[in-house]
Amino acid sequence: MLYSRRGCHLCESAEELLADHAPGAAIVDVDAEPALAAAYGTRVPVIAVDGEAVLEGRFDERALLDVIRRDPGRGGRARR
């Protein structure tokens, strides 16, 4: 799952990486829910697996691929 927000250039890059490598992964706009906005603040983008943040801020394709290889079963969800 990617926690993201509109207007965040790092988030846009993370979304592009997900589209290429994990197109079914959920993307959540943290600003859609006040609790998420408070929890993530300026930490976005955040990749979470099983509720645990595994990548945040600036990360590259290699780091994302490492996460995907460790947890290949996620996907199939749309942005909410």
Backbone hydrogen bonds, N-H to C=O, Kabsch-Sander energy under -0.5 kcal/mol:
donor,donor_aa,acceptor,acceptor_aa,energy
2,L,26,A,-2.8
3,Y,1,M,-0.5
3,Y,46,V,-3.1
4,S,2,L,-0.6
4,S,28,V,-3.0
8,C,5,R,-1.1
9,H,7,G,-0.7
12,E,8,C,-2.3
13,S,9,H,-1.9
14,A,10,L,-2.3
15,E,11,C,-2.8
16,E,12,E,-1.9
17,L,13,S,-2.2
18,L,14,A,-2.4
19,A,15,E,-2.4
20,D,16,E,-1.7
21,H,17,L,-2.3
22,A,18,L,-3.1
25,A,22,A,-2.3
28,V,2,L,-3.3
30,V,4,S,-3.0
30,V,28,V,-0.8
32,A,29,D,-1.9
33,E,30,V,-1.0
36,L,33,E,-0.6
37,A,30,V,-0.7
37,A,33,E,-2.4
38,A,34,P,-2.3
39,A,35,A,-2.2
40,Y,36,L,-2.9
41,G,37,A,-2.1
43,R,40,Y,-3.5
46,V,3,Y,-1.9
47,I,55,L,-2.7
48,A,1,M,-2.9
48,A,46,V,-0.6
49,V,52,E,-2.6
52,E,49,V,-1.8
54,V,47,I,-3.1
55,L,47,I,-1.6
57,G,43,R,-1.0
57,G,45,P,-2.3
59,F,57,G,-0.6
64,L,60,D,-2.0
65,L,61,E,-2.8
66,D,62,R,-2.1
67,V,63,A,-1.7
68,I,64,L,-2.5
69,R,65,L,-2.5
70,R,66,D,-1.5
71,D,67,V,-1.6
74,R,71,D,-0.9
77,R,24,G,-3.7
80,R,27,I,-2.2
